[in-house]
Amino acid sequence: MKAVLLNSYDNGAPLQLGEAPKPAVKPDHVLVKIAASSVNTVDTKIRKMGKAGGLAPETPAILGMDFAGTVEAVGEGVSGFAPGDEVYGCAGGLGDLPGTLAEYICADSRLMAHKPKNLSMREAAALPLVAITAYEGVTRAGVKPGQKVLVHGGSGGVGHVALQLAKHLGAEVYSTGGGAPQLELIERLGATGINYKAESVEDYVATHTGGTGFDVVFDTVGDRNMLNSFEAVKLNGDVVTTTTMCDLDFTSAHLKGLTLHIVFMLIPMIHDAGREEHAEILRIVKQIVESGALSPVLDASRFALDQASDAHAHLESGKAMGKVVIENT
C-alpha cells in the first residue's frame, strides 16, 4: 500500500511517500481503507522530538493519528462493525501503533466509531483527537447550563470544538482570539469574542463577569497563558488545560482554591487503558454533530497524501484556520 514514511528522526528529515505492507486484520481490530486523516500538533512534535519525546514509533514510521474511512474487514471478537461501514477514530501514529498517513490501517475497534452521517470523510477526519480532548475537558470541569465559560484559543483545533460543546451543554461561552479572522470565527460559532491583544484579563473579566471571574476556563494555549487563566477564573473555579509542560508559579491558583484538570487524551492509546471510553466519546460526538450542535472547521488548503510534508509545514506556520486535513486521493 501507499504510505507516508519517516525514515529518520534527524532534524529536518522529510516525510516521503513510499510503499509499506498492507496490514492484515487481527482479533479485536478492524481493517479500514482510509479516505482522509488530519494533522495535529502532536504529530509535528513527534516528528521533531523523535524518541526524546517518548511517543515516537520505530522508523520507518507511519505518523498520523486521526482517520475517516470505510471498513474493509473485521477481526475475530469485533462486534458493531461490518464491511462497508463508514467510520472515524484516533488510533495510531505513536508507540507500536502504525499511523494513518497510509491507504489502510488495522485499528483497535475500541478507538473508533461510526462517523457522523452528515459529515464528509474530510470533515470527519478532522474531529477525533480534538473532539475527544474537548469533550473530556468540558465534562471533567462539569460545564452546565448558566455557567460562564472562557475558552482560550477558540479558533484552534481543540478550542473551536470545546467552544461548541460548552455551548451545547448550555453555558454562556466567551473566547479569546488575536485578530479579526479568529474573532469572526469565534462569533460565528456562537461565542462572544475577546481580543486578548486589546483587552487585559482584568478588563474582560470585569466586562463579562462583573469582576467575579468565569466559572470555567478552558486553556488550549498553555505556557505563560496559564497565569491568565488563573486570573480569569472565579474563586474555587475550574481550569482545564491541554498543555502544562512548563515551569509556572501556582501561587495564584492556590490562593483561589482552583481545581486544575489536565487533559492528555493519548493515555488510552499509550497504555492500552480505557480505550473503550474513546469509542463512547466518539459515539456521543457523532450524535451531537448529527443534531447540528457541532461542526468541524477545516482550513481552506487541501493536501493529498504525497503532500504530507506541506500539510505539516502549513500547520506549523501558524497560518492555518481550522483543522489541516490530508486526503487519500
Secondary structure, DSSP 8 states (H G I E B T S, - for coil): -EEEEE---STT--EEEEE-------TTEEEEEEEEEEE-HHHHHHHHHGGGGT----SSB----EEEEEEEEE-TT--S--TT-EEEEE--SBTTB--SSBSEEEEEGGGEEE--TTS-HHHHHTSHHHHHHHHHHHHHTT--TT-EEEEETTTSHHHHHHHHHHHHTT-EEEEEESSHHHHHHHHHTT-EEEETTTS-HHHHHHHHHTTS-EEEEEESS-TTHHHHHHHHEEEEEEEEES---S----HHHHHTT-EEEE--TTHHHHHT-SHHHHHHHHHHHHHHHHTTS----B-S--EEGGGHHHHHHHHHTT---SBEEEE--
